[in-house]
Amino acid sequence: MQFKKDKSAINYFILALICFLFIISALSASLFTPLFKKVNYGQRLPLLNAIYIFILWIIEIVVMIVILYKKNKFDILNIKREKEELSVLRILILFGITLAPIFLISGLLGWKLKIVDDLGERITGDFLTFQLCEYGKAIPKLFIVAIMIRLFQDGMEKIVITKYQIPWGGIFVMLTFGLYELLTYDHSFGIFYFFFPLIYGTIYLVSKRNVFITFLLSFFIYLL
């Protein structure tokens, strides 16, 4: 492992931290709790919270992308590199990396998919609506996570040279987003979700740094 000086790496780290602040900004939903409680005697509070957070994250993502591109011509989504085709071997590896955590959680749940366990056997219309909003909310959240991985990975590689690729982005997301999720959300398998960012970071490297593939496969892991 060798180190080199590159001040531009600091910008990548700052942007990655800003993205993490986007995740934390979901806590601002509590400010609107008194207002949301007035809707249908508070029965729509979880649903309204989910909708608010979804809209907030979408706005934050769009604003960040637009500002960075207009001011610095910075392609935060790494679109140019995403035109590279993947070999059959890489596709198979990505397939295996995605299925491994899905099978792990499925096995712990008695060999049923997480989405089936989430919905339960006797599901009401209100619960289904709320759960769909939760899944929808995960879309911008995991997109932010994919961007965080890209930024920190590229930032670290500007100052650290290694013989083998290390999922720096996954490590960073695990210690920030993963820890935050572990401490603030009541997941049945929270400890596993804490380590899953390492898988997301590996997906980013295997997919030749494709932000969209990283997001898509991360969402499948979260959903299934």
C-alpha positions in Angstrom: 0.0 0.0 0.0 1.4 3.4 -1.0 0.1 6.9 -0.4 0.2 10.0 -2.6 -0.9 13.6 -2.2 -4.0 14.7 -4.1 -6.0 17.5 -2.5 -9.0 16.8 -4.8 -9.7 13.7 -2.7 -11.0 16.0 0.1 -13.8 17.2 -2.2 -14.9 13.6 -2.7 -14.9 12.9 1.0 -16.9 16.1 1.7 -19.5 15.2 -0.9 -19.8 11.7 0.5 -20.4 13.1 4.0 -23.0 15.5 2.6 -24.8 12.5 1.1 -24.8 10.9 4.5 -26.3 14.0 5.9 -29.0 13.6 3.3 -29.8 10.2 4.9 -29.9 11.7 8.4 -32.2 14.6 7.1 -35.0 12.0 7.2 -35.2 12.8 11.0 -36.6 16.1 10.1 -39.9 14.3 9.5 -40.4 14.5 13.3 -40.9 18.3 12.9 -44.1 17.7 11.0 -45.4 15.0 13.4 -48.0 17.4 15.0 -49.3 18.4 11.6 -49.4 14.8 10.3 -51.2 13.7 13.4 -54.1 15.9 12.5 -54.8 13.8 9.4 -57.3 11.1 10.1 -56.6 11.2 13.9 -52.9 10.3 13.4 -53.7 7.0 11.6 -51.8 8.2 8.5 -48.7 9.3 10.4 -46.4 6.5 9.2 -47.6 6.9 5.6 -47.2 10.7 5.6 -43.7 10.4 7.1 -42.7 7.9 4.4 -44.0 10.2 1.6 -42.3 13.3 3.1 -38.9 11.5 3.4 -39.2 10.1 -0.2 -39.9 13.6 -1.6 -37.1 15.2 0.6 -34.5 12.7 -0.7 -35.5 13.1 -4.3 -35.1 16.9 -4.0 -31.7 16.6 -2.3 -30.4 14.2 -5.0 -31.6 16.3 -7.9 -30.3 19.6 -6.4 -26.9 18.1 -5.7 -26.5 16.6 -9.2 -27.6 19.8 -10.9 -25.4 22.1 -8.8 -22.3 20.0 -9.2 -22.7 19.6 -12.9 -23.5 23.2 -13.6 -20.8 24.7 -11.5 -18.0 22.2 -11.9 -19.1 19.9 -14.7 -18.8 17.1 -12.2 -20.4 13.8 -13.2 -21.4 12.5 -9.8 -23.3 9.6 -11.3 -20.2 8.4 -13.2 -22.2 8.1 -16.4 -19.2 8.0 -18.8 -17.8 4.9 -17.1 -21.2 3.2 -17.0 -21.1 2.8 -20.8 -18.5 0.0 -20.4 -19.8 -3.5 -21.1 -19.4 -6.2 -18.5 -18.0 -9.6 -19.3 -20.0 -12.8 -18.7 -17.7 -13.6 -15.8 -18.4 -10.2 -14.1 -22.2 -10.7 -14.7 -22.0 -14.1 -13.1 -20.1 -12.8 -10.1 -22.6 -10.0 -9.7 -25.4 -12.5 -9.8 -23.7 -14.6 -7.1 -23.0 -11.6 -4.9 -26.6 -10.5 -5.1 -28.1 -13.9 -4.4 -25.8 -14.7 -1.4 -27.4 -12.2 1.1 -30.9 -12.9 -0.3 -30.4 -16.7 0.4 -28.9 -15.9 3.8 -31.9 -13.8 5.0 -34.3 -16.2 3.4 -32.8 -19.2 5.2 -33.0 -17.3 8.6 -36.7 -16.6 7.8 -37.5 -20.3 7.2 -36.8 -20.2 3.4 -39.2 -17.4 2.4 -38.4 -14.1 0.9 -38.0 -11.0 3.1 -40.7 -9.2 1.2 -43.2 -12.1 1.9 -42.3 -11.9 5.6 -42.7 -8.1 5.6 -46.2 -8.3 4.2 -47.3 -11.1 6.4 -50.3 -13.5 5.8 -53.2 -11.2 6.7 -52.4 -7.9 5.2 -54.8 -4.9 5.3 -55.1 -2.2 2.7 -53.6 0.4 5.0 -50.6 -1.7 5.9 -50.0 -2.6 2.2 -50.1 1.1 1.3 -47.6 1.9 4.0 -45.3 -1.0 3.2 -45.3 0.0 -0.5 -44.3 3.6 0.6 -41.5 2.1 2.7 -40.2 0.2 -0.4 -40.6 3.4 -2.4 -38.7 5.3 0.2 -35.8 2.8 -0.1 -35.3 3.8 -3.8 -33.8 7.3 -3.2 -32.1 6.1 0.0 -30.2 3.3 -1.7 -29.5 5.6 -4.7 -27.8 8.0 -2.2 -25.9 5.1 -0.8 -24.6 4.1 -4.3 -23.4 7.7 -4.8 -21.7 7.6 -1.4 -19.9 4.5 -2.4 -18.8 6.0 -5.7 -17.5 9.2 -4.1 -15.6 7.7 -1.2 -14.1 4.9 -3.3 -12.8 7.3 -5.9 -11.6 9.7 -3.2 -9.6 7.0 -1.5 -8.1 5.8 -4.7 -6.7 9.3 -5.3 -4.5 9.0 -2.2 -4.0 5.3 -1.7 -2.5 2.8 -4.2 -3.1 -0.9 -3.5 -2.2 -4.1 -5.3 -5.8 -5.3 -5.1 -9.0 -3.3 -5.1 -10.4 -2.6 -1.7 -14.1 -1.6 -1.3 -13.3 1.7 0.4 -16.8 3.0 -0.4 -18.5 0.0 1.1 -16.4 0.3 4.3 -17.3 4.0 4.6 -21.0 3.4 4.0 -20.9 0.5 6.6 -19.4 2.8 9.2 -21.8 5.6 8.5 -25.1 4.5 6.9 -24.8 0.9 8.2 -24.2 2.0 11.8 -27.0 4.6 11.5 -29.5 2.0 10.3 -28.4 -0.4 13.0 -28.9 2.2 15.8 -32.1 3.9 14.6 -34.2 1.1 12.9 -35.7 -2.0 14.4 -34.6 -4.6 11.8 -35.0 -8.3 12.6 -31.5 -8.9 11.2 -30.0 -5.5 11.9 -26.4 -6.8 12.2 -26.6 -8.3 8.7 -27.8 -5.0 7.3 -24.9 -3.3 9.0 -22.4 -5.4 7.0 -24.4 -5.4 3.7 -22.8 -2.1 2.5 -19.6 -4.1 2.1 -21.5 -6.1 -0.5 -22.7 -3.0 -2.1 -19.2 -1.6 -2.3 -18.0 -4.9 -3.9 -20.8 -4.7 -6.4 -19.6 -1.2 -7.4 -16.1 -2.5 -8.1 -17.2 -5.7 -10.0 -19.7 -3.7 -12.1 -16.8 -1.4 -13.2 -18.0 1.4 -11.0 -21.5 1.5 -12.4 -23.6 3.6 -10.0 -26.9 2.4 -11.5 -26.1 -1.3 -11.3 -24.9 -0.8 -7.7 -28.1 0.9 -6.8 -30.3 -1.6 -8.6 -28.7 -4.7 -7.1 -28.6 -3.1 -3.7 -32.3 -2.5 -3.9 -33.0 -6.1 -4.9 -31.0 -7.2 -1.8 -33.0 -4.8 0.4 -36.3 -5.8 -1.1 -36.0 -9.6 -1.3 
